[in-house]
Amino acid sequence: MAAMFVAMVWHAQRRLAAAEEAKRLAENEHRLLERQREFVRDASHELRTPITVARGHAELIRAENRETQTGEDITVVLDELDRLERLSERLLILAAAEHPGFLAFALVQIEPLVLGTARRWEPTANRDWLVDVAADGSIRADRDRLAIALDALIENAVKATDEGERIRIAASHTDGSLVIEVADTGVGIDRGQLARVFDRFSRLAAARGRGKGGTGLGLAIVKAIAEAHGGSVSVDGEPGRGATFRIHLPGFRSVGEPPEELQDKEVPASNLGL
């Protein structure tokens, strides 16, 4: 009996020690992730000033040397500075994505959001643009963040296509969920690699840009914004036959349907202005 008791105590102590070690490792990993996020956030902030200063000097040099080789070289420098600025901005968004204050919720009308975004993009690229909004209603979301996600999908489609190829922007709803879709007829994606497209600095995402200055972070931002809203992202595609990206968001309300915060609740008539 004594030996059995000793064995039980020994096993209990081992389990306790293992649990404490697992907790310690988890806490260390959490601290490491926090430090990484802080570093990315701080680095992105600190990059803004030197990029702005460097761009100012480069633009002055180009203005004085437009017809020379120096002017052409400075144009390349400015393009790279623009890329660095986009990279720092996107890193900042990703670093903030898990922060509780990342989203500012409001009632967002879907049709104006999608149509307005499409109108902004159509003059920027000679593509066969098609817009189809079948979601006549609203959703509680952060409009600015949704616009960033939609811009990233459209930018991705533009970079993956050539002149005259089709880009389709659509919004629909099913079972109370909103689906925003951006489809293109560009270079496509190998089916075996679809799962990695939304990874940060994905080589696949960069490859779809055909060397057009992509950062490899646009699709990662789309995923982060969708998940922050309690939604998800998905993609279908084949090499040479284009790709279709979708953002799925919960809480869609059709026109005439009461907003979510008013459903299943008794609201005093005075609060409704009656």
ZIPE-V72545 format. One record per helix or strand. SS is the DSSP state (h for helix, s for strand). FROM is the first residue (numbers start at 1). LEN is the number of residues. Records with the same first field share a line. If there is no record, write none. Layout:
BEGIN
SS->FROM-LEN, FROM-LEN
END
This chain:
BEGIN
h->2-63, 69-28, 110-13, 143-17, 191-6, 203-6, 218-11, 260-3, 269-4
s->106-4, 128-6, 137-5, 166-9, 177-8, 232-6, 243-8, 253-2
END
